[in-house]
Structures are given as structure tokens and as C-alpha cells.
Amino acid sequence: MQNRADVPALAARATGAPASPIRALLALTARPEVISFAGGLPAPELFDAEGLRAAYDRVLTETPQRALQYSTTEGDPALRRAVADRLTGRGLPTEADDLLITAGSQQALTLLATTLLEPGDTVLVEDPTYLAALQCFALAGARTVPVPTDGQGIDPAALAELIDRERPKLLYAIPNFQNPTGNTLSAARRQAIARTAERHGVWIVEDDPYGELRFEGEPEPWISSFPEAEDRTVLLGSFSKIMAPGLRLGWLRAPAALRHHCAVAKQAADLHTSTIDQAAAARYLLDNDLDAHLARVRADYRLRRDALLTGLPDALPHGSTWNRPQGGMFVWAHLPAGTDATAALPKALDHDVAFVPGAPFYADTPDPATIRMSFTAHTPTEITEGLRRLAKAFS
């Protein structure tokens, strides 16, 4: 028998990228008795399942040959027009040809990493930031450097200093109801960031999956809307939080040259996003009032946020602090100094309640006393019960 050679090694970028502890945690919290504040999941009972079923039925009845066929890489023209109209209506003039439809905004982020980043390039991120973005940049071989933040988001002065020192290729930010903190970047800081990017030649990736989930206060302008940055800002959006995540539909709005190269990268990845899902989403937007649906979702989410905020004083250890987001899906809490949230999680799970420790969201040195709590996946009554269990776990 011949000697067998060793199996060839995996690529360094594959073995160097971290797995998501949140995805692993979701498996642990799948038990129906667990009340989980861990996953960033929209409320399934609020999905407009009937409206979506009717949209699929119409598409398969009226245009089955087209809906079941291959499609263009750039995306369904009707869906791109619908997204462009929504963006324009919200204050960002957009044409259908400005957009590339993607398999969720996560794919859009991957396409940008493919087209913009060389191994060793530097990416600036909020501190803390979206965990899957850190994974994406690590897989591209990039080096992530955190930018200091506070309750109003990125510190513009600290950003300018880091750009001078680190010479980054791009800045990744979630300006509205940020994941994980729930904080919103102020308008003044958005303009300051746009001006800084203009002076230093930095790309801005503006990820906005939560912007339409505002419960109170007035919307802030997109960074993309400032003239200083319009030629170097990429806006990412998604139907996951406003329609249904199972559709896996998102979009990328970018300057023409970059958008073209993202389309080429998408051709290599999957040829195009699901034809039938795009067609059904476009049909849904024609036949239904998504804004009216979102008004109901926002009203319900506000009640859930309020239930969480009302119960936190009795649920978390004395000396804990937390924010009050004006929308989105998350509350960010700091436990007393010296507390290790990761070490506290198993005891919480023993009491059939879960949260996400904050440490994995940091690009550099984590704060082990932080936790992210999502309030959208449970009713106010369930949230109250979950906090009662959490109080026992911290007692």
C-alpha cells in the first residue's frame, strides 16, 4: 500500500478568522424554555407572513418562468427601483442603477472587503463593533483598529488622529442604533467624519440595517448625504430587520466604479441573488404599505424596549449602568467593575435566561463587564420573566 501524503493545509485566512461566539450561543439558547436576550432576532410573530405569501403566489402565478430563471447580477430592476424610491423618500436621492442587490447586507460587506482590502490593510471600526464585520475583515487579512466611542458614537477628534497614524483604507460604522451598543451617531459628528474622510482619502462603509426602527426622536442624515463624502461612502441596507431575515435580501449603494467591481466579485460568489425572493419582495412592496407595517413593528418594539429598561434596575447587580436607545434592537449595559460577564453566562443559562457578553465585540482590548441585551424577540411579559430569572442568576 502506498504511503498517503498529508492533506494540504487550509488557507491562513480561513484558519485565522474567529468563529462567532454568538452563533454558538444561539445553539445553546435554542431550548424553548430559555428566554434569550442574546440573538439580534426580529420578532417572528410580527412578520407579515400573509402579505409575503400573497406576493410569492402572485409572482409564481403571473411570471413563473422569469421568477424561476437565472437573473442579472445587479438585481431585479423592480426591486432596485423600489429600494431607490424608499431611499429617495427618506432624503437620499438614489437611482435604481446606484444599487446592487445582495444576499443580505452581510454579503455586501464581504464584497466590499473583497474589492477594497489587501492583506495587511487597516480598517477602522467603532469600539465596540458588529462581530460579523470583525470576522469579515479578518477573513480578508485586514488589521482592525478600534476608534474610541461614547454615547454619541465615534469621537471625530480621535478618528482624525488614528487616520493620521494608521493610514487606514476604510472606516466601518453603524451610525443608527449601533450593534452592539444601540447608540446613534449625532449629525454633527456625521458631518465631521465626512470631512475627515474627504481630507484623508478614506472609504466609509455606512451600515444601516436598523435606521427604520426609530421609536422616538428625529432621524439623522446619512453620512452618504454629505457632499464631502458622497464619492467615498458606501451605504449598506437590508430587508432583514424591516421585512424578514429569511429572505436574505440586502443592498449596496456605492459610487459607480466601486459598484461595478462589487458586481464582478458577486458574479464569482453566487452569480446573483435569488430571483424568486427578489421578485416576491418587489411584488410585496408594490401591493403593501411597508411603512404602515413598520409603524406597527416600531410601536411593539418600543413597548419591549421599555419593559427591558423598566426591569433592569432589579435584574442587574447594584452599580450597573445601561443606555436608553431611541430605536433599533439592543441595550448595552456595563456591570460593576471587576465583573466578568462571560463567566456569569453559564449561571444565567442554568436559570433559563441568556445574554451576550460584550467582550467579542471589541477589536482590541475588551471590557469584560459589558453585555448586549436584545429586546425584540420576546413580548413585554416574557421580558419581565426573563429579567426575574436574570436577577436570580446575579444574586
N, C-alpha and C positions, 0 to 999 in steps of 0.2 A: 504494500500500500504506500502510495506516495505521501511524503510529508506535506501537510497543509500549511500554506503561508498565512501569516496573520491577516486578519480583516483590516482593510485600510482604515485609517483614523477618520473621525469626523472633522469637519471644518472647525477651526478655532473659534470662529464667530458663533457657531452653534453651541459649543460646549461652554463658552464664556458668558452667554446670556443667561440671566437668572430666571428661574421659573416663578410663576406668580403665586405667592402665598395666599392671596385672596381666592384664587380659583381652587386651591387645595382646601381652604377653609369652607368654601361653599359646599364641597362634598361632605364635610363633617356636619354642616348645618342642614343637610337635606332631610333629616328626620322631621316628620310633620309636627312633632311636639316641640321643636325648637322655635323660639321667637328670635329671629335673626335681624339685628341691625347692621349686619356685615355687608351684604351684597348691595351694589348700586342698582337695584332692580325696580323698574316701574311697577305700579300696581296692576296685576293682571286682570282684576275684576273691572278695571276702568278701560281696558282695550275696547274699541268699537268693533267687536268681532262680527256683528251682523252687517255693519257697513262694509267691512273688508270682504266678508263672504260674498256680498252682493257685487262688489267690484270685480272679484275673481270670476264670478258667474257671468257677468256681462262680457268680460274680456274673452272667456272661453266659449261663449255663445256667439259673439259677434265677430271676433277676429282670431279664431283659434290657430290658424296657420301662422299668422305673424307672431302671436304670443308664445308659441312653442318652438319658434325658429331661432337660429343664431341672430345676433343683433350687432349693432355698431359698438365699438369700444367706448366712445364718448358718452353713450347713454341714450335712452328713449327720448326723442325730441319733445314729446308731450310732457314728460316728467321734467325735463330740463326747463321747459317754458314755465311750468307750474312753480318750480323752485325759484326761478329767476323772478317771477311775479311776486312771490312771497317776500323775497329779499328786498325787491324794489319797494314794495308796500311798507316795509319796516325801515325804510330810509337809506338803503344801499342800492343805488341804481345798478341793475345787473341784467345782462342779456343771456339768453339760453346758451350761446356759444362761449360764454365765460366759464361754463361749468363742465365738470367731468363727474359722472355718476360712479360711485364706488360701492363696494360691498361693505357698507358701514364706514364711519369716519376713521375707524382703526386702519382699514386698508389705505385710505387716503394718506394717513400718517406714514405708513410703510412705503408707499410710492414716493413720498417726499424724501424719506431717508435714502431710498434707492437713487433718486435723481440728484440730490443735493450733497450728500455726505460721502467723503472718502474716509477710509480707516484712519483714525487719529485726529479727525476734525473735532472741533469743540462745539458743543451745543450748550447754551444757557437755558436753565429751567427754573421755574419757581421752586422755592424751598418751603414746604414740600410740594410734590407734583404728582400727576397721574402716573400710577405704577406701570401701566402698559406702555406708556410713552418711554419710560426708562428702559423697558425691555426692548422696544423697537430701536432705540438709539444704540443700545448695547449690541444688538444683533448686527447693526451696521458698522460696528467697530468704532463708534464715536466716543468721545470723552465728554461726560456730562458734568457741568459745573453749576452749583446752585446759586441763585440770586436771592438775597435777603428779601423777605416779605413781611407785611404786617396786616392789620385788618382791612386796609385799602388796597392790598395786593403788592405788586412789585415796587420796591424802592427805586425810583428813577436815578437818583444820585449813585447808589450802589451799582446799578446796572451800567451806567456810563463808566465807572471805574473798572468794572470787570471786563467790559468790552475793550478798553484801552490795554488792559493787562493780558487778557486771554485770547484776543483776536478770534472770536467765535465765528462760525459760519452762519448760525441761526439762533434765534430766541424762540422757544416754545412756551406758549402761555395759554391759560384758560381764563379769560377775563371775567366771565359771568358765572357766579356761584361755583367757584372752582372746586375741582375734585383733587384732594380730599377735604379742603378747609371750608368750602361753602362761601368763601369771601369773594367780593366783587371789586374789580379794579376801577378806581374812580376815573371820571372823564379827564380831569387834569393830568393824571398820570398816563392815561392812554395817549394823549397828545404828546407828552414828554417822551414817551417810548418811541412814538412815530418819528419825532425829530431826532432822537438819538440814532435810530436805525438809518435815517437819511444821511446823517453826518458820517457814520462809520461804515456804511455799506453792508449792513446785516439783514438777512432774511428774517421775517417774523412769521411764525406759524400760529395763527389765531384759531384755537379750537373752541367751538361754541355749541356743544350738544345740549346745554341747559338754558340758553338765553330766553326761550319762550316759556319757561317755567317760573316767571316772576310773579310773586304773590302781592307784593307791595312796593311802593316807590316807583320812580320813573326809569325807563330803560336808558342805559348809557350808550353812546355812539360806538360803533365798531372801530377798532384800530384801522381796519381796512378803509374806513370812510375818510380818514385824514389825508389830504393831498401829499403830505410829506412822505407817506409810507405806502401809497396806493400801488406803486410799481414794485414793491418788495414785500408785500404782505399776502399770505395765503390764508383764506378763510375756510375752515372745515365745518360742515354741518351734518346732521344725522336725523333720520326719522325714528331712531330707536327710542328716544325719550318722549316724542310727541305723537307717535302713531303706534309702533310695536317693534321691539328689538329683533323679533324673529324674522322680519322682512330682510334684515341685513342690507339696508339701503342708506347710503350717505352721499355726500357731495363735496367737491373740492372746487373752490373759486380762486383762480390764480391768473397772473399775467400770462399772455398768450404763449410765449416761448417755453416757460416752465410747464404750463398745462400740456403742451404738445409732448414734452419729454415724459411727463407723468402718464400720458396715454400710451406711449410706447412701452413704458415699464408695465403698465396694466395688461397690455397685449401679451407680454411674456408671462404674466402671473396667471391670468384667467380668461383672456380674450375679451370678456365683457361681463358685466353684472347680469344676474338672472333676468332674462327677457320678460317672463311672465310676472315676476314680482314688480318690476318697473312698470309694466303696463297696468297692473292692478292698482298700484299706488297712484299713477296718473289718473286712472278712472275714478278712484276714490276721491281725489282732490277736486275733480270736476262735479261729482254727484253729491258731495257732502260739504258741510261747513266745518272745516278743521278748527277754525278759530272758536266756534261755539263749543266744540268738543273740548278744546284746550281750556276754555273758561271753566268748564265743569271739573277738569282734572286739577287745575290750579286751586280751585276752591277746596277740593278734597285734600290736596297736599298741604294746603295751609293749615287745615284742621289737624292733620297728622304732625306737622312741624310743631304746632302749638302744644299738642299733647306731649310730645317729647320734651319740649322746653319746660313745660309745667312740672313734669315728673323728675327731671334731672337733679334738682336740689336734694331730693330724698334718696336718689339712686346711687349717685357717685359719692366717693369719700369726701369728707369735710376738707375744704381748701381747693377743691376742683374748680375750674373755670371753663367756660364754653362761649361760643359766639351765637349770634341770632341772625342767620342768613335770611335775606329778603326773597329767596326763591331757591330753585334747584332741588337737591335731594339729600344734602349732607349737613350735619352739625359736627364741628371739630371741637374736641374737649381736651383739656390738659388736666391730668390727675396730679395730685400733690407731688412735689419734687421728691425724687427717690423711688417713686412707684414704677414698676416695670409692667407695662400693660400686656406684653407678650406672656409674661409669667402668670398674670392674672387670668388670662383667657381660659385655660383648662378648668378652673373653678367655675367660671361663668357657664361653660358648656355643661358641667355637672349639674347646674341649675336650669338647664334647657334654655339658655339665652346666649346670644353671641354678639360680638362687636369686632371691628377690625383694629388691631394695634397699629399705631401710626408709623412705627419705625420703617416699614418697607417703602414708604412714600418719599423718603429722603434720598437725594442723590449722593450725599456725603455723610456727615455725622448725624445720626438720627436723634430725635428726642424720644426716649423710651417711654415717657409718661403720657404720650398723646394717644388718642383714639379717634377713629372716624365712626360716626353713627348715622346710618341711613334711615330716614323716617317714612319712605314712600311705600314700602311693600306690606305694611300692616295697618289695620284700622286703629283709630284712637283707643278703642277698648283693648286691643291686643298690645298696643304700645304701652299702655298703663300697666298691663300684666307683665310685660317684658321688663319694665323698669322695676317692678316689685321684685322679680327674680334677681335682677342685677344688684339690687340693694342687698339681698341675702348673700350674693357672691362676694361682695366687697365688705361684708360685715366681719 
